[in-house]
Amino acid sequence: MIKEYSQKLIIMKKTGCCPKCSSNNIFTNKSFNNFDGDRYRIAGGSSFSFLYIEAYACFDCGFIEEYITKESLQDEGKIEKMKKKWLALKK
């Protein structure tokens, strides 16, 4: 079941089809030329930094999936800050 669900998440980003209701009424905050989407603020001491989030939303059922952008994933400092703030899911 978990494997099947994770495969469906990829479908919305790649095909524009909602895994929950099968709608194609999907929108994203990612522009075609450059990213101007949402930011997730990370507090670190007295300074803040941001991870950029790419989101996909079905405007029929409200299902949303989010991904950290590739650019943010490549910033090891930001990722380490997130790891300190978030809980790891253990297998």
C-alpha positions as CSV (number, residue, x, y, z in Angstrom):
1,M,0.0,0.0,0.0
2,I,2.7,2.5,0.9
3,K,4.7,1.7,-2.2
4,E,1.6,2.2,-4.4
5,Y,0.8,5.5,-2.7
6,S,4.4,6.8,-3.2
7,Q,4.2,5.9,-6.9
8,K,0.9,7.9,-7.2
9,L,2.6,11.0,-5.7
10,I,5.0,11.1,-8.6
11,I,2.2,10.9,-11.1
12,M,0.7,14.3,-10.1
13,K,4.0,16.1,-10.6
14,K,4.9,14.3,-13.8
15,T,1.5,13.9,-15.5
16,G,-0.8,16.6,-14.0
17,C,-3.3,13.9,-12.8
18,C,-4.5,13.9,-9.2
19,P,-3.8,10.6,-7.4
20,K,-6.9,11.2,-5.2
21,C,-9.7,12.1,-7.6
22,S,-8.1,11.6,-11.0
23,S,-8.8,15.2,-12.0
24,N,-6.4,17.1,-14.4
25,N,-7.3,20.4,-12.8
26,I,-3.8,20.7,-11.4
27,F,-1.9,23.9,-10.7
28,T,1.7,24.6,-9.5
29,N,3.5,27.5,-8.0
30,K,6.5,26.8,-10.2
31,S,6.8,29.0,-13.3
32,F,8.3,27.8,-16.6
33,N,11.3,30.2,-16.7
34,N,12.4,30.6,-13.1
35,F,11.1,29.7,-9.6
36,D,9.1,32.2,-7.8
37,G,7.2,29.8,-5.5
38,D,6.8,29.5,-1.8
39,R,9.5,29.5,0.8
40,Y,9.7,27.6,4.0
41,R,11.5,29.6,6.7
42,I,14.2,27.9,8.8
43,A,15.2,29.5,12.0
44,G,18.8,29.1,12.9
45,G,20.1,31.2,15.9
46,S,19.7,34.9,15.1
47,S,19.4,34.4,11.3
48,F,16.8,33.0,9.0
49,S,17.2,31.1,5.7
50,F,14.7,29.7,3.3
51,L,14.0,26.4,1.5
52,Y,12.1,26.8,-1.7
53,I,9.1,24.6,-2.1
54,E,7.6,23.4,-5.4
55,A,3.9,22.7,-4.8
56,Y,1.2,21.0,-6.9
57,A,-2.5,21.3,-6.1
58,C,-5.7,19.8,-7.4
59,F,-8.4,22.5,-7.5
60,D,-11.2,19.9,-7.6
61,C,-10.5,17.9,-4.4
62,G,-7.8,20.0,-2.7
63,F,-5.1,17.4,-2.6
64,I,-1.6,19.0,-2.4
65,E,1.9,17.6,-2.7
66,E,5.1,19.6,-2.1
67,Y,8.7,19.1,-2.9
68,I,11.9,20.9,-1.8
69,T,13.4,22.3,-5.0
70,K,16.6,20.8,-6.4
71,E,18.4,24.1,-5.7
72,S,17.5,24.0,-2.0
73,L,18.4,20.3,-1.7
74,Q,21.9,21.1,-2.9
75,D,22.4,23.6,-0.1
76,E,23.8,21.3,2.7
77,G,23.6,24.0,5.3
78,K,19.9,24.5,4.8
79,I,19.2,20.8,4.8
80,E,21.2,20.3,8.0
81,K,19.1,23.1,9.7
82,M,15.9,21.3,8.6
83,K,17.2,18.0,10.0
84,K,17.7,19.6,13.4
85,K,14.2,21.0,13.4
86,W,12.2,18.1,11.9
87,L,11.7,14.6,13.2
88,A,13.2,11.8,11.2
89,L,10.9,8.9,10.4
90,K,12.7,5.7,11.2
91,K,12.1,2.6,9.1
